[in-house]
Amino acid sequence: MSVESLEGRKCYEFGAAPGLTAEQIEAMLGQLDDGWKVVDVDGSNRIRREWKVKDFMTGLEFFQRVAVIAEEQGHHPDLHLVGYHNVTIEMWTHTTNGLSDNDFIVAYLIDKLEAPASA
């Protein structure tokens, strides 16, 4: 099954993004950097990526760059900074209680950012 490239795409308006099938999720995941994983949280598929950053401020600066993307796209990931240098980003679409194109579009844009300095 082929899916549309994520390059140059914008997120759907709130509530308009349809949920994805398992086959579509696998195809979309193939367009992202290797660090992204599909995880099940309370019966809902999400995509998650983890980084180990140099220090607390590096994590916060990275989150600021991610926040700009999230605001531009109108789709907001969960951001976690734990133990001062463990960064996790997790996304899913609440209206579908699973994954939609929007999650993969934002993840793709995050992948295009300069990686945070690592520990």
Phi and psi restraints in degrees (range 20) as a CNS / XPLOR table:
assign (resid 1 and name C) (resid 2 and name N)
       (resid 2 and name CA) (resid 2 and name C) 1.0 -100.3 20.0 2
assign (resid 2 and name N) (resid 2 and name CA)
       (resid 2 and name C) (resid 3 and name N) 1.0 146.6 20.0 2
assign (resid 2 and name C) (resid 3 and name N)
       (resid 3 and name CA) (resid 3 and name C) 1.0 -124.9 20.0 2
assign (resid 3 and name N) (resid 3 and name CA)
       (resid 3 and name C) (resid 4 and name N) 1.0 158.3 20.0 2
assign (resid 3 and name C) (resid 4 and name N)
       (resid 4 and name CA) (resid 4 and name C) 1.0 -64.4 20.0 2
assign (resid 4 and name N) (resid 4 and name CA)
       (resid 4 and name C) (resid 5 and name N) 1.0 140.8 20.0 2
assign (resid 4 and name C) (resid 5 and name N)
       (resid 5 and name CA) (resid 5 and name C) 1.0 -60.7 20.0 2
assign (resid 5 and name N) (resid 5 and name CA)
       (resid 5 and name C) (resid 6 and name N) 1.0 146.9 20.0 2
assign (resid 5 and name C) (resid 6 and name N)
       (resid 6 and name CA) (resid 6 and name C) 1.0 -80.4 20.0 2
assign (resid 6 and name N) (resid 6 and name CA)
       (resid 6 and name C) (resid 7 and name N) 1.0 -17.5 20.0 2
assign (resid 6 and name C) (resid 7 and name N)
       (resid 7 and name CA) (resid 7 and name C) 1.0 -56.3 20.0 2
assign (resid 7 and name N) (resid 7 and name CA)
       (resid 7 and name C) (resid 8 and name N) 1.0 125.1 20.0 2
assign (resid 7 and name C) (resid 8 and name N)
       (resid 8 and name CA) (resid 8 and name C) 1.0 76.0 20.0 2
assign (resid 8 and name N) (resid 8 and name CA)
       (resid 8 and name C) (resid 9 and name N) 1.0 3.0 20.0 2
assign (resid 8 and name C) (resid 9 and name N)
       (resid 9 and name CA) (resid 9 and name C) 1.0 -83.2 20.0 2
assign (resid 9 and name N) (resid 9 and name CA)
       (resid 9 and name C) (resid 10 and name N) 1.0 153.7 20.0 2
assign (resid 9 and name C) (resid 10 and name N)
       (resid 10 and name CA) (resid 10 and name C) 1.0 -116.9 20.0 2
assign (resid 10 and name N) (resid 10 and name CA)
       (resid 10 and name C) (resid 11 and name N) 1.0 153.7 20.0 2
assign (resid 10 and name C) (resid 11 and name N)
       (resid 11 and name CA) (resid 11 and name C) 1.0 -67.9 20.0 2
assign (resid 11 and name N) (resid 11 and name CA)
       (resid 11 and name C) (resid 12 and name N) 1.0 148.7 20.0 2
assign (resid 11 and name C) (resid 12 and name N)
       (resid 12 and name CA) (resid 12 and name C) 1.0 -66.6 20.0 2
assign (resid 12 and name N) (resid 12 and name CA)
       (resid 12 and name C) (resid 13 and name N) 1.0 157.1 20.0 2
assign (resid 12 and name C) (resid 13 and name N)
       (resid 13 and name CA) (resid 13 and name C) 1.0 -58.7 20.0 2
assign (resid 13 and name N) (resid 13 and name CA)
       (resid 13 and name C) (resid 14 and name N) 1.0 156.9 20.0 2
assign (resid 13 and name C) (resid 14 and name N)
       (resid 14 and name CA) (resid 14 and name C) 1.0 -53.2 20.0 2
assign (resid 14 and name N) (resid 14 and name CA)
       (resid 14 and name C) (resid 15 and name N) 1.0 129.2 20.0 2
assign (resid 14 and name C) (resid 15 and name N)
       (resid 15 and name CA) (resid 15 and name C) 1.0 83.5 20.0 2
assign (resid 15 and name N) (resid 15 and name CA)
       (resid 15 and name C) (resid 16 and name N) 1.0 -6.6 20.0 2
assign (resid 15 and name C) (resid 16 and name N)
       (resid 16 and name CA) (resid 16 and name C) 1.0 -96.5 20.0 2
assign (resid 16 and name N) (resid 16 and name CA)
       (resid 16 and name C) (resid 17 and name N) 1.0 -11.1 20.0 2
assign (resid 16 and name C) (resid 17 and name N)
       (resid 17 and name CA) (resid 17 and name C) 1.0 -80.1 20.0 2
assign (resid 17 and name N) (resid 17 and name CA)
       (resid 17 and name C) (resid 18 and name N) 1.0 121.1 20.0 2
assign (resid 17 and name C) (resid 18 and name N)
       (resid 18 and name CA) (resid 18 and name C) 1.0 -74.3 20.0 2
assign (resid 18 and name N) (resid 18 and name CA)
       (resid 18 and name C) (resid 19 and name N) 1.0 153.4 20.0 2
assign (resid 18 and name C) (resid 19 and name N)
       (resid 19 and name CA) (resid 19 and name C) 1.0 -68.2 20.0 2
assign (resid 19 and name N) (resid 19 and name CA)
       (resid 19 and name C) (resid 20 and name N) 1.0 158.9 20.0 2
assign (resid 19 and name C) (resid 20 and name N)
       (resid 20 and name CA) (resid 20 and name C) 1.0 -106.2 20.0 2
assign (resid 20 and name N) (resid 20 and name CA)
       (resid 20 and name C) (resid 21 and name N) 1.0 149.7 20.0 2
assign (resid 20 and name C) (resid 21 and name N)
       (resid 21 and name CA) (resid 21 and name C) 1.0 -80.0 20.0 2
assign (resid 21 and name N) (resid 21 and name CA)
       (resid 21 and name C) (resid 22 and name N) 1.0 166.8 20.0 2
assign (resid 21 and name C) (resid 22 and name N)
       (resid 22 and name CA) (resid 22 and name C) 1.0 -58.2 20.0 2
assign (resid 22 and name N) (resid 22 and name CA)
       (resid 22 and name C) (resid 23 and name N) 1.0 -39.5 20.0 2
assign (resid 22 and name C) (resid 23 and name N)
       (resid 23 and name CA) (resid 23 and name C) 1.0 -66.4 20.0 2
assign (resid 23 and name N) (resid 23 and name CA)
       (resid 23 and name C) (resid 24 and name N) 1.0 -40.9 20.0 2
assign (resid 23 and name C) (resid 24 and name N)
       (resid 24 and name CA) (resid 24 and name C) 1.0 -66.3 20.0 2
assign (resid 24 and name N) (resid 24 and name CA)
       (resid 24 and name C) (resid 25 and name N) 1.0 -39.1 20.0 2
assign (resid 24 and name C) (resid 25 and name N)
       (resid 25 and name CA) (resid 25 and name C) 1.0 -60.7 20.0 2
assign (resid 25 and name N) (resid 25 and name CA)
       (resid 25 and name C) (resid 26 and name N) 1.0 -46.7 20.0 2
assign (resid 25 and name C) (resid 26 and name N)
       (resid 26 and name CA) (resid 26 and name C) 1.0 -60.8 20.0 2
assign (resid 26 and name N) (resid 26 and name CA)
       (resid 26 and name C) (resid 27 and name N) 1.0 -42.5 20.0 2
assign (resid 26 and name C) (resid 27 and name N)
       (resid 27 and name CA) (resid 27 and name C) 1.0 -65.6 20.0 2
assign (resid 27 and name N) (resid 27 and name CA)
       (resid 27 and name C) (resid 28 and name N) 1.0 -41.8 20.0 2
assign (resid 27 and name C) (resid 28 and name N)
       (resid 28 and name CA) (resid 28 and name C) 1.0 -66.4 20.0 2
assign (resid 28 and name N) (resid 28 and name CA)
       (resid 28 and name C) (resid 29 and name N) 1.0 -41.8 20.0 2
assign (resid 28 and name C) (resid 29 and name N)
       (resid 29 and name CA) (resid 29 and name C) 1.0 -58.5 20.0 2
assign (resid 29 and name N) (resid 29 and name CA)
       (resid 29 and name C) (resid 30 and name N) 1.0 -34.1 20.0 2
assign (resid 29 and name C) (resid 30 and name N)
       (resid 30 and name CA) (resid 30 and name C) 1.0 -65.1 20.0 2
assign (resid 30 and name N) (resid 30 and name CA)
       (resid 30 and name C) (resid 31 and name N) 1.0 -14.7 20.0 2
assign (resid 30 and name C) (resid 31 and name N)
       (resid 31 and name CA) (resid 31 and name C) 1.0 -92.5 20.0 2
assign (resid 31 and name N) (resid 31 and name CA)
       (resid 31 and name C) (resid 32 and name N) 1.0 -4.6 20.0 2
assign (resid 31 and name C) (resid 32 and name N)
       (resid 32 and name CA) (resid 32 and name C) 1.0 -101.7 20.0 2
assign (resid 32 and name N) (resid 32 and name CA)
       (resid 32 and name C) (resid 33 and name N) 1.0 163.6 20.0 2
assign (resid 32 and name C) (resid 33 and name N)
       (resid 33 and name CA) (resid 33 and name C) 1.0 -59.7 20.0 2
assign (resid 33 and name N) (resid 33 and name CA)
       (resid 33 and name C) (resid 34 and name N) 1.0 156.0 20.0 2
assign (resid 33 and name C) (resid 34 and name N)
       (resid 34 and name CA) (resid 34 and name C) 1.0 -60.0 20.0 2
assign (resid 34 and name N) (resid 34 and name CA)
       (resid 34 and name C) (resid 35 and name N) 1.0 -22.0 20.0 2
assign (resid 34 and name C) (resid 35 and name N)
       (resid 35 and name CA) (resid 35 and name C) 1.0 -69.3 20.0 2
assign (resid 35 and name N) (resid 35 and name CA)
       (resid 35 and name C) (resid 36 and name N) 1.0 -17.9 20.0 2
assign (resid 35 and name C) (resid 36 and name N)
       (resid 36 and name CA) (resid 36 and name C) 1.0 -77.2 20.0 2
assign (resid 36 and name N) (resid 36 and name CA)
       (resid 36 and name C) (resid 37 and name N) 1.0 136.7 20.0 2
assign (resid 36 and name C) (resid 37 and name N)
       (resid 37 and name CA) (resid 37 and name C) 1.0 -131.6 20.0 2
assign (resid 37 and name N) (resid 37 and name CA)
       (resid 37 and name C) (resid 38 and name N) 1.0 148.3 20.0 2
assign (resid 37 and name C) (resid 38 and name N)
       (resid 38 and name CA) (resid 38 and name C) 1.0 -88.6 20.0 2
assign (resid 38 and name N) (resid 38 and name CA)
       (resid 38 and name C) (resid 39 and name N) 1.0 128.9 20.0 2
assign (resid 38 and name C) (resid 39 and name N)
       (resid 39 and name CA) (resid 39 and name C) 1.0 -127.4 20.0 2
assign (resid 39 and name N) (resid 39 and name CA)
       (resid 39 and name C) (resid 40 and name N) 1.0 152.4 20.0 2
assign (resid 39 and name C) (resid 40 and name N)
       (resid 40 and name CA) (resid 40 and name C) 1.0 -104.0 20.0 2
assign (resid 40 and name N) (resid 40 and name CA)
       (resid 40 and name C) (resid 41 and name N) 1.0 122.2 20.0 2
assign (resid 40 and name C) (resid 41 and name N)
       (resid 41 and name CA) (resid 41 and name C) 1.0 -123.5 20.0 2
assign (resid 41 and name N) (resid 41 and name CA)
       (resid 41 and name C) (resid 42 and name N) 1.0 111.5 20.0 2
assign (resid 41 and name C) (resid 42 and name N)
       (resid 42 and name CA) (resid 42 and name C) 1.0 53.0 20.0 2
assign (resid 42 and name N) (resid 42 and name CA)
       (resid 42 and name C) (resid 43 and name N) 1.0 41.6 20.0 2
assign (resid 42 and name C) (resid 43 and name N)
       (resid 43 and name CA) (resid 43 and name C) 1.0 80.9 20.0 2
assign (resid 43 and name N) (resid 43 and name CA)
       (resid 43 and name C) (resid 44 and name N) 1.0 8.3 20.0 2
assign (resid 43 and name C) (resid 44 and name N)
       (resid 44 and name CA) (resid 44 and name C) 1.0 -118.6 20.0 2
assign (resid 44 and name N) (resid 44 and name CA)
       (resid 44 and name C) (resid 45 and name N) 1.0 126.0 20.0 2
assign (resid 44 and name C) (resid 45 and name N)
       (resid 45 and name CA) (resid 45 and name C) 1.0 -71.1 20.0 2
assign (resid 45 and name N) (resid 45 and name CA)
       (resid 45 and name C) (resid 46 and name N) 1.0 138.4 20.0 2
assign (resid 45 and name C) (resid 46 and name N)
       (resid 46 and name CA) (resid 46 and name C) 1.0 -138.4 20.0 2
assign (resid 46 and name N) (resid 46 and name CA)
       (resid 46 and name C) (resid 47 and name N) 1.0 161.3 20.0 2
assign (resid 46 and name C) (resid 47 and name N)
       (resid 47 and name CA) (resid 47 and name C) 1.0 -110.3 20.0 2
assign (resid 47 and name N) (resid 47 and name CA)
       (resid 47 and name C) (resid 48 and name N) 1.0 142.7 20.0 2
assign (resid 47 and name C) (resid 48 and name N)
       (resid 48 and name CA) (resid 48 and name C) 1.0 -139.7 20.0 2
assign (resid 48 and name N) (resid 48 and name CA)
       (resid 48 and name C) (resid 49 and name N) 1.0 142.4 20.0 2
assign (resid 48 and name C) (resid 49 and name N)
       (resid 49 and name CA) (resid 49 and name C) 1.0 -138.8 20.0 2
assign (resid 49 and name N) (resid 49 and name CA)
       (resid 49 and name C) (resid 50 and name N) 1.0 144.8 20.0 2
assign (resid 49 and name C) (resid 50 and name N)
       (resid 50 and name CA) (resid 50 and name C) 1.0 -123.4 20.0 2
assign (resid 50 and name N) (resid 50 and name CA)
       (resid 50 and name C) (resid 51 and name N) 1.0 145.3 20.0 2
assign (resid 50 and name C) (resid 51 and name N)
       (resid 51 and name CA) (resid 51 and name C) 1.0 -132.4 20.0 2
assign (resid 51 and name N) (resid 51 and name CA)
       (resid 51 and name C) (resid 52 and name N) 1.0 151.4 20.0 2
assign (resid 51 and name C) (resid 52 and name N)
       (resid 52 and name CA) (resid 52 and name C) 1.0 -110.6 20.0 2
assign (resid 52 and name N) (resid 52 and name CA)
       (resid 52 and name C) (resid 53 and name N) 1.0 112.9 20.0 2
assign (resid 52 and name C) (resid 53 and name N)
       (resid 53 and name CA) (resid 53 and name C) 1.0 -100.4 20.0 2
assign (resid 53 and name N) (resid 53 and name CA)
       (resid 53 and name C) (resid 54 and name N) 1.0 164.4 20.0 2
assign (resid 53 and name C) (resid 54 and name N)
       (resid 54 and name CA) (resid 54 and name C) 1.0 -59.8 20.0 2
assign (resid 54 and name N) (resid 54 and name CA)
       (resid 54 and name C) (resid 55 and name N) 1.0 -43.9 20.0 2
assign (resid 54 and name C) (resid 55 and name N)
       (resid 55 and name CA) (resid 55 and name C) 1.0 -161.9 20.0 2
assign (resid 55 and name N) (resid 55 and name CA)
       (resid 55 and name C) (resid 56 and name N) 1.0 178.1 20.0 2
assign (resid 55 and name C) (resid 56 and name N)
       (resid 56 and name CA) (resid 56 and name C) 1.0 -57.0 20.0 2
assign (resid 56 and name N) (resid 56 and name CA)
       (resid 56 and name C) (resid 57 and name N) 1.0 -47.4 20.0 2
assign (resid 56 and name C) (resid 57 and name N)
       (resid 57 and name CA) (resid 57 and name C) 1.0 -64.3 20.0 2
assign (resid 57 and name N) (resid 57 and name CA)
       (resid 57 and name C) (resid 58 and name N) 1.0 -35.3 20.0 2
assign (resid 57 and name C) (resid 58 and name N)
       (resid 58 and name CA) (resid 58 and name C) 1.0 -62.0 20.0 2
assign (resid 58 and name N) (resid 58 and name CA)
       (resid 58 and name C) (resid 59 and name N) 1.0 -41.6 20.0 2
assign (resid 58 and name C) (resid 59 and name N)
       (resid 59 and name CA) (resid 59 and name C) 1.0 -62.0 20.0 2
assign (resid 59 and name N) (resid 59 and name CA)
       (resid 59 and name C) (resid 60 and name N) 1.0 -44.9 20.0 2
assign (resid 59 and name C) (resid 60 and name N)
       (resid 60 and name CA) (resid 60 and name C) 1.0 -65.6 20.0 2
assign (resid 60 and name N) (resid 60 and name CA)
       (resid 60 and name C) (resid 61 and name N) 1.0 -39.6 20.0 2
assign (resid 60 and name C) (resid 61 and name N)
       (resid 61 and name CA) (resid 61 and name C) 1.0 -64.1 20.0 2
assign (resid 61 and name N) (resid 61 and name CA)
       (resid 61 and name C) (resid 62 and name N) 1.0 -39.2 20.0 2
assign (resid 61 and name C) (resid 62 and name N)
       (resid 62 and name CA) (resid 62 and name C) 1.0 -63.7 20.0 2
assign (resid 62 and name N) (resid 62 and name CA)
       (resid 62 and name C) (resid 63 and name N) 1.0 -44.2 20.0 2
assign (resid 62 and name C) (resid 63 and name N)
       (resid 63 and name CA) (resid 63 and name C) 1.0 -59.9 20.0 2
assign (resid 63 and name N) (resid 63 and name CA)
       (resid 63 and name C) (resid 64 and name N) 1.0 -36.6 20.0 2
assign (resid 63 and name C) (resid 64 and name N)
       (resid 64 and name CA) (resid 64 and name C) 1.0 -62.1 20.0 2
assign (resid 64 and name N) (resid 64 and name CA)
       (resid 64 and name C) (resid 65 and name N) 1.0 -41.9 20.0 2
assign (resid 64 and name C) (resid 65 and name N)
       (resid 65 and name CA) (resid 65 and name C) 1.0 -67.7 20.0 2
assign (resid 65 and name N) (resid 65 and name CA)
       (resid 65 and name C) (resid 66 and name N) 1.0 -37.8 20.0 2
assign (resid 65 and name C) (resid 66 and name N)
       (resid 66 and name CA) (resid 66 and name C) 1.0 -66.0 20.0 2
assign (resid 66 and name N) (resid 66 and name CA)
       (resid 66 and name C) (resid 67 and name N) 1.0 -38.8 20.0 2
assign (resid 66 and name C) (resid 67 and name N)
       (resid 67 and name CA) (resid 67 and name C) 1.0 -61.4 20.0 2
assign (resid 67 and name N) (resid 67 and name CA)
       (resid 67 and name C) (resid 68 and name N) 1.0 -36.3 20.0 2
assign (resid 67 and name C) (resid 68 and name N)
       (resid 68 and name CA) (resid 68 and name C) 1.0 -62.0 20.0 2
assign (resid 68 and name N) (resid 68 and name CA)
       (resid 68 and name C) (resid 69 and name N) 1.0 -45.5 20.0 2
assign (resid 68 and name C) (resid 69 and name N)
       (resid 69 and name CA) (resid 69 and name C) 1.0 -60.7 20.0 2
assign (resid 69 and name N) (resid 69 and name CA)
       (resid 69 and name C) (resid 70 and name N) 1.0 -47.4 20.0 2
assign (resid 69 and name C) (resid 70 and name N)
       (resid 70 and name CA) (resid 70 and name C) 1.0 -58.8 20.0 2
assign (resid 70 and name N) (resid 70 and name CA)
       (resid 70 and name C) (resid 71 and name N) 1.0 -44.0 20.0 2
assign (resid 70 and name C) (resid 71 and name N)
       (resid 71 and name CA) (resid 71 and name C) 1.0 -66.4 20.0 2
assign (resid 71 and name N) (resid 71 and name CA)
       (resid 71 and name C) (resid 72 and name N) 1.0 -42.5 20.0 2
assign (resid 71 and name C) (resid 72 and name N)
       (resid 72 and name CA) (resid 72 and name C) 1.0 -62.2 20.0 2
assign (resid 72 and name N) (resid 72 and name CA)
       (resid 72 and name C) (resid 73 and name N) 1.0 -37.0 20.0 2
assign (resid 72 and name C) (resid 73 and name N)
       (resid 73 and name CA) (resid 73 and name C) 1.0 -90.3 20.0 2
assign (resid 73 and name N) (resid 73 and name CA)
       (resid 73 and name C) (resid 74 and name N) 1.0 -16.0 20.0 2
assign (resid 73 and name C) (resid 74 and name N)
       (resid 74 and name CA) (resid 74 and name C) 1.0 68.7 20.0 2
assign (resid 74 and name N) (resid 74 and name CA)
       (resid 74 and name C) (resid 75 and name N) 1.0 28.2 20.0 2
assign (resid 74 and name C) (resid 75 and name N)
       (resid 75 and name CA) (resid 75 and name C) 1.0 -140.7 20.0 2
assign (resid 75 and name N) (resid 75 and name CA)
       (resid 75 and name C) (resid 76 and name N) 1.0 121.2 20.0 2
assign (resid 75 and name C) (resid 76 and name N)
       (resid 76 and name CA) (resid 76 and name C) 1.0 -117.3 20.0 2
assign (resid 76 and name N) (resid 76 and name CA)
       (resid 76 and name C) (resid 77 and name N) 1.0 121.1 20.0 2
assign (resid 76 and name C) (resid 77 and name N)
       (resid 77 and name CA) (resid 77 and name C) 1.0 -79.7 20.0 2
assign (resid 77 and name N) (resid 77 and name CA)
       (resid 77 and name C) (resid 78 and name N) 1.0 164.1 20.0 2
assign (resid 77 and name C) (resid 78 and name N)
       (resid 78 and name CA) (resid 78 and name C) 1.0 -83.1 20.0 2
assign (resid 78 and name N) (resid 78 and name CA)
       (resid 78 and name C) (resid 79 and name N) 1.0 133.1 20.0 2
assign (resid 78 and name C) (resid 79 and name N)
       (resid 79 and name CA) (resid 79 and name C) 1.0 -116.9 20.0 2
assign (resid 79 and name N) (resid 79 and name CA)
       (resid 79 and name C) (resid 80 and name N) 1.0 129.2 20.0 2
assign (resid 79 and name C) (resid 80 and name N)
       (resid 80 and name CA) (resid 80 and name C) 1.0 -127.9 20.0 2
assign (resid 80 and name N) (resid 80 and name CA)
       (resid 80 and name C) (resid 81 and name N) 1.0 129.9 20.0 2
assign (resid 80 and name C) (resid 81 and name N)
       (resid 81 and name CA) (resid 81 and name C) 1.0 -124.6 20.0 2
assign (resid 81 and name N) (resid 81 and name CA)
       (resid 81 and name C) (resid 82 and name N) 1.0 110.1 20.0 2
assign (resid 81 and name C) (resid 82 and name N)
       (resid 82 and name CA) (resid 82 and name C) 1.0 -123.6 20.0 2
assign (resid 82 and name N) (resid 82 and name CA)
       (resid 82 and name C) (resid 83 and name N) 1.0 138.5 20.0 2
assign (resid 82 and name C) (resid 83 and name N)
       (resid 83 and name CA) (resid 83 and name C) 1.0 62.8 20.0 2
assign (resid 83 and name N) (resid 83 and name CA)
       (resid 83 and name C) (resid 84 and name N) 1.0 28.7 20.0 2
assign (resid 83 and name C) (resid 84 and name N)
       (resid 84 and name CA) (resid 84 and name C) 1.0 65.8 20.0 2
assign (resid 84 and name N) (resid 84 and name CA)
       (resid 84 and name C) (resid 85 and name N) 1.0 -14.0 20.0 2
assign (resid 84 and name C) (resid 85 and name N)
       (resid 85 and name CA) (resid 85 and name C) 1.0 -143.5 20.0 2
assign (resid 85 and name N) (resid 85 and name CA)
       (resid 85 and name C) (resid 86 and name N) 1.0 12.1 20.0 2
assign (resid 85 and name C) (resid 86 and name N)
       (resid 86 and name CA) (resid 86 and name C) 1.0 -106.8 20.0 2
assign (resid 86 and name N) (resid 86 and name CA)
       (resid 86 and name C) (resid 87 and name N) 1.0 111.7 20.0 2
assign (resid 86 and name C) (resid 87 and name N)
       (resid 87 and name CA) (resid 87 and name C) 1.0 -107.8 20.0 2
assign (resid 87 and name N) (resid 87 and name CA)
       (resid 87 and name C) (resid 88 and name N) 1.0 132.2 20.0 2
assign (resid 87 and name C) (resid 88 and name N)
       (resid 88 and name CA) (resid 88 and name C) 1.0 -132.4 20.0 2
assign (resid 88 and name N) (resid 88 and name CA)
       (resid 88 and name C) (resid 89 and name N) 1.0 135.9 20.0 2
assign (resid 88 and name C) (resid 89 and name N)
       (resid 89 and name CA) (resid 89 and name C) 1.0 -119.6 20.0 2
assign (resid 89 and name N) (resid 89 and name CA)
       (resid 89 and name C) (resid 90 and name N) 1.0 132.3 20.0 2
assign (resid 89 and name C) (resid 90 and name N)
       (resid 90 and name CA) (resid 90 and name C) 1.0 -133.3 20.0 2
assign (resid 90 and name N) (resid 90 and name CA)
       (resid 90 and name C) (resid 91 and name N) 1.0 136.0 20.0 2
assign (resid 90 and name C) (resid 91 and name N)
       (resid 91 and name CA) (resid 91 and name C) 1.0 -136.3 20.0 2
assign (resid 91 and name N) (resid 91 and name CA)
       (resid 91 and name C) (resid 92 and name N) 1.0 146.5 20.0 2
assign (resid 91 and name C) (resid 92 and name N)
       (resid 92 and name CA) (resid 92 and name C) 1.0 -162.4 20.0 2
assign (resid 92 and name N) (resid 92 and name CA)
       (resid 92 and name C) (resid 93 and name N) 1.0 167.9 20.0 2
assign (resid 92 and name C) (resid 93 and name N)
       (resid 93 and name CA) (resid 93 and name C) 1.0 -105.3 20.0 2
assign (resid 93 and name N) (resid 93 and name CA)
       (resid 93 and name C) (resid 94 and name N) 1.0 113.3 20.0 2
assign (resid 93 and name C) (resid 94 and name N)
       (resid 94 and name CA) (resid 94 and name C) 1.0 -60.0 20.0 2
assign (resid 94 and name N) (resid 94 and name CA)
       (resid 94 and name C) (resid 95 and name N) 1.0 -38.9 20.0 2
assign (resid 94 and name C) (resid 95 and name N)
       (resid 95 and name CA) (resid 95 and name C) 1.0 -68.9 20.0 2
assign (resid 95 and name N) (resid 95 and name CA)
       (resid 95 and name C) (resid 96 and name N) 1.0 -21.0 20.0 2
assign (resid 95 and name C) (resid 96 and name N)
       (resid 96 and name CA) (resid 96 and name C) 1.0 -106.2 20.0 2
assign (resid 96 and name N) (resid 96 and name CA)
       (resid 96 and name C) (resid 97 and name N) 1.0 -5.1 20.0 2
assign (resid 96 and name C) (resid 97 and name N)
       (resid 97 and name CA) (resid 97 and name C) 1.0 50.2 20.0 2
assign (resid 97 and name N) (resid 97 and name CA)
       (resid 97 and name C) (resid 98 and name N) 1.0 42.8 20.0 2
assign (resid 97 and name C) (resid 98 and name N)
       (resid 98 and name CA) (resid 98 and name C) 1.0 -176.8 20.0 2
assign (resid 98 and name N) (resid 98 and name CA)
       (resid 98 and name C) (resid 99 and name N) 1.0 -148.1 20.0 2
assign (resid 98 and name C) (resid 99 and name N)
       (resid 99 and name CA) (resid 99 and name C) 1.0 -103.9 20.0 2
assign (resid 99 and name N) (resid 99 and name CA)
       (resid 99 and name C) (resid 100 and name N) 1.0 145.1 20.0 2
assign (resid 99 and name C) (resid 100 and name N)
       (resid 100 and name CA) (resid 100 and name C) 1.0 -134.1 20.0 2
assign (resid 100 and name N) (resid 100 and name CA)
       (resid 100 and name C) (resid 101 and name N) 1.0 174.3 20.0 2
assign (resid 100 and name C) (resid 101 and name N)
       (resid 101 and name CA) (resid 101 and name C) 1.0 -52.9 20.0 2
assign (resid 101 and name N) (resid 101 and name CA)
       (resid 101 and name C) (resid 102 and name N) 1.0 -38.2 20.0 2
assign (resid 101 and name C) (resid 102 and name N)
       (resid 102 and name CA) (resid 102 and name C) 1.0 -55.2 20.0 2
assign (resid 102 and name N) (resid 102 and name CA)
       (resid 102 and name C) (resid 103 and name N) 1.0 -39.9 20.0 2
assign (resid 102 and name C) (resid 103 and name N)
       (resid 103 and name CA) (resid 103 and name C) 1.0 -62.7 20.0 2
assign (resid 103 and name N) (resid 103 and name CA)
       (resid 103 and name C) (resid 104 and name N) 1.0 -42.3 20.0 2
assign (resid 103 and name C) (resid 104 and name N)
       (resid 104 and name CA) (resid 104 and name C) 1.0 -75.4 20.0 2
assign (resid 104 and name N) (resid 104 and name CA)
       (resid 104 and name C) (resid 105 and name N) 1.0 -32.3 20.0 2
assign (resid 104 and name C) (resid 105 and name N)
       (resid 105 and name CA) (resid 105 and name C) 1.0 -63.4 20.0 2
assign (resid 105 and name N) (resid 105 and name CA)
       (resid 105 and name C) (resid 106 and name N) 1.0 -47.6 20.0 2
assign (resid 105 and name C) (resid 106 and name N)
       (resid 106 and name CA) (resid 106 and name C) 1.0 -65.2 20.0 2
assign (resid 106 and name N) (resid 106 and name CA)
       (resid 106 and name C) (resid 107 and name N) 1.0 -42.3 20.0 2
assign (resid 106 and name C) (resid 107 and name N)
       (resid 107 and name CA) (resid 107 and name C) 1.0 -60.2 20.0 2
assign (resid 107 and name N) (resid 107 and name CA)
       (resid 107 and name C) (resid 108 and name N) 1.0 -41.6 20.0 2
assign (resid 107 and name C) (resid 108 and name N)
       (resid 108 and name CA) (resid 108 and name C) 1.0 -60.6 20.0 2
assign (resid 108 and name N) (resid 108 and name CA)
       (resid 108 and name C) (resid 109 and name N) 1.0 -43.7 20.0 2
assign (resid 108 and name C) (resid 109 and name N)
       (resid 109 and name CA) (resid 109 and name C) 1.0 -67.0 20.0 2
assign (resid 109 and name N) (resid 109 and name CA)
       (resid 109 and name C) (resid 110 and name N) 1.0 -37.0 20.0 2
assign (resid 109 and name C) (resid 110 and name N)
       (resid 110 and name CA) (resid 110 and name C) 1.0 -62.5 20.0 2
assign (resid 110 and name N) (resid 110 and name CA)
       (resid 110 and name C) (resid 111 and name N) 1.0 -40.8 20.0 2
assign (resid 110 and name C) (resid 111 and name N)
       (resid 111 and name CA) (resid 111 and name C) 1.0 -59.9 20.0 2
assign (resid 111 and name N) (resid 111 and name CA)
       (resid 111 and name C) (resid 112 and name N) 1.0 -27.7 20.0 2
assign (resid 111 and name C) (resid 112 and name N)
       (resid 112 and name CA) (resid 112 and name C) 1.0 -79.2 20.0 2
assign (resid 112 and name N) (resid 112 and name CA)
       (resid 112 and name C) (resid 113 and name N) 1.0 -14.6 20.0 2
assign (resid 112 and name C) (resid 113 and name N)
       (resid 113 and name CA) (resid 113 and name C) 1.0 -69.2 20.0 2
assign (resid 113 and name N) (resid 113 and name CA)
       (resid 113 and name C) (resid 114 and name N) 1.0 155.2 20.0 2
assign (resid 113 and name C) (resid 114 and name N)
       (resid 114 and name CA) (resid 114 and name C) 1.0 -64.4 20.0 2
assign (resid 114 and name N) (resid 114 and name CA)
       (resid 114 and name C) (resid 115 and name N) 1.0 131.3 20.0 2
assign (resid 114 and name C) (resid 115 and name N)
       (resid 115 and name CA) (resid 115 and name C) 1.0 -62.0 20.0 2
assign (resid 115 and name N) (resid 115 and name CA)
       (resid 115 and name C) (resid 116 and name N) 1.0 144.5 20.0 2
assign (resid 115 and name C) (resid 116 and name N)
       (resid 116 and name CA) (resid 116 and name C) 1.0 -67.1 20.0 2
assign (resid 116 and name N) (resid 116 and name CA)
       (resid 116 and name C) (resid 117 and name N) 1.0 150.1 20.0 2
assign (resid 116 and name C) (resid 117 and name N)
       (resid 117 and name CA) (resid 117 and name C) 1.0 -59.3 20.0 2
assign (resid 117 and name N) (resid 117 and name CA)
       (resid 117 and name C) (resid 118 and name N) 1.0 131.7 20.0 2
assign (resid 117 and name C) (resid 118 and name N)
       (resid 118 and name CA) (resid 118 and name C) 1.0 -91.2 20.0 2
assign (resid 118 and name N) (resid 118 and name CA)
       (resid 118 and name C) (resid 119 and name N) 1.0 161.6 20.0 2
